[in-house]
C-alpha cells in the first residue's frame, strides 16, 4: 500500500491500484523464479501497476498545477498550531508538485528508475524526465527549511 500511496494520494484509488497489482501478481505467479527474492519482483509489479493507473488518469483528465502559493499561505497561517514530523511534512510538500513531477520524482528518487526507463514508461522524452525531476527538486528545496530535510520540533 505504501508504494501505491506514493503515486496516488487518494486512499481509495491507491487501494484500487493495490488490488489491481495483486491480481497481476496472481496471474503472473507462474512466471516467478523462486531462486530470486520475491520482494523486488512484487514491488516492480506494484510500481508498474501504479504507473499504469497514473497513465489512465492522465488520459481522462488534464494535468493541473496545485498552487505552491496556496500551500505556503496555508502553512504560514497554521504554522503556530500545526507541527509536522518529517515524513508527514515531506508528503505534504510532495503533494504541492504537479502530478507528473511527483511521479517522475518517485520513479527516479525512490524507485531507482533511470531517465531512459521513466521516458519509456511515461511516454515522454528523456529530456522531459530530467526537466520534471529538476523542477521537482528545485520546488522541494525552496519549500524545505534551509533547503534541507529535517524534523520540525514538536
Secondary structure, 3 states (H helix, E strand, C coil): CHHHHHHCCCHHHHHHHHHHHHHHHHHHHHHCCCCCCHHHHHHHHHHHHHHHHHHHHHHHCCCCCCCHHHHHHHHHHCCCCCCCCHHHHHHHHHCCCCHHHHHHHHHHHHCCCCHHHHHHHHCCCHHHHHHHHHHHHHHHHHHCHHHCCCCCCC
